[in-house]
Amino acid sequence: MKTSIYEKIYNAVAEIPKGKVATYGQIATMAGNKGYARIVGNALHNNPNPKLIPCHRVVNAKGRLAPNFAFGGSEAQTELLVNEGVEVINGFVDLKKYQWQGYNY
């Protein structure tokens, strides 16, 4: 049975530990579709289970939070990350400090 691209994306996002973030591009690569960052964004916007698939831990390549975070807006994403110990300054996360390096892509 084939795994859909959305399932692969959700599985990759589920691996991001608390207190860390990953980029859309990083998740696309983990899901086997390098260059499909926009599809990652679409998949996360349609996340069927935000409690198990922590889409709030995904940011853009510059560390910017999602301006239209599907589950409460950027303020909600900020709150979720801050509660996990991630510092958010003016809508950005310092990728040098918080980017998850657990996956070598």
C-alpha positions, 0 to 999 in steps of 0.5 A, a space after each residue: 500500500 502506498 503512503 500518500 504525500 500528506 501522510 509522509 508529511 504528517 509523519 515527518 512533522 510528528 518527529 519534530 521534538 518539543 522545543 525545536 522547529 523545522 522548515 517547510 523545505 526540511 519537511 518536504 525533503 524528509 517526506 521524499 519530495 525535496 522542493 515541495 515546501 508549498 505542498 507541506 504548507 497546504 498539508 499542514 493547513 489541512 492537518 487532521 489532528 494538530 494534537 498529534 501532528 505539531 504543525 506549529 513547529 514548522 516555519 519558513 526558511 528564514 524562521 518566520 511563523 505562518 502568518 495564517 496559521 490555520 489553528 488560531 493565527 500567528 498568535 496561537 503559533 507563537 504561544 504554542 512555541 513559547 510554551 515549549 521553550 522556543 523564543 519568538 521575536 517579532 514573528 521569527 524563530 532563530 533557526 541557528 538555535 532552534 532548528 531541529 537537526 535530528 534529520 540529515 537531509 
